[in-house]
Amino acid sequence: MKFGQWLGLAATGAAVALLWSLRDVLVQVFAAIVLAMALCTLVGFVGRQLRCSRSLALLLSLLGLLVLLVLGVTVLIPPFAAQFAELLTKVPAAAALLLKMGRSALTETAQMIYGRQDATLELDWLQEILPGSSDGSAALASGLGEGLNRLLGLAGNLGGAVLQLLFVVAVSVMVALQPTAYRDVAVLLVPSFYRRRFRQVLDSCGAALSDWMVGVLISSCCVALLSGIGLMLLGVKLVVANALLAGLLNVIPNVGPTLSTVFPMSVALLDAPWKAVAVLGLYFVIQHLESYLITPSVMQHQLKLLPGLTLSAQFLFTVLFGPLGLLLALPMAVCLQVIVREVLIHDVLDPWKRQRQAA
């Protein structure tokens, strides 16, 4: 290799190392772009309906979002915060009760099988797996509570999170004000012969993100509404917190719906065991309605993500970027699928295939 080639290789390695060191900032920038696409969708809708300038449409959109935020803080947040705090105490207690029921069922089963009162000795190896003492239950409750706090970010750096949120919101508003200018800057970073095509790829990514966000918003609202109605009919407590959690966690495929089922089942188990089974059936029906009826209805023209790609993206981006990567895994997967389809398949592999056939 010549000196210039070695220099280019070294520059490429340095650029990759620099990008990797800045991965936290880059994922925040991507979050700002996703939020900006949501704002652009809303701004475009307001501008078409009112036939006003983009600046005025953006201002009206931000005012509308601010009004909704104030209403949410004053109407929904107080009951949600109170019920959510109580909900966090229900999960460890329900887990301890479930362990107690499991030990009791294990004892009765052993007596039925071996036909004597001391039959539980035959299954001591299995009994030891389940903590049965009060100290074990307390330790389990403490461990689950601490795990939930860490999972939900309650023990994190609040000041840093607020600064990151302000950064994301500020960048998203700036991009939403002049999306074409920022797109043109991104286009200038690629070679001149590919700029026109790259502009089309960016437009396709933006359209796919907009369609995905609209579909997820409608789907999450439907899941929250159906969950609230179902839990109310079953007489399960803490309806507001559980319904809002079901809607919010619906944004995270696979993991979110499963996690949202744990909280209402814990509350129902402490009330009556049959209610926990009923809640599990309710959420099973709601998720099937969301998967086979609601989502196909609101996302008819949306880019369809492959389940394997979705799960792989969740695992990969969570490992690389942490909890924020889990939240952004789906929009990242949407963009990656568009890029792979348009750039790798359409622009690279298809022409190569046609050249081989012509030869």
Summary of the structure (lengths in Angstrom):
residues: 359
radius of gyration: 25.9
end to end distance: 31.1
largest distance: 84.7
contacts: 1034
relative contact order: 0.09
helix: 87%
strand: 0%
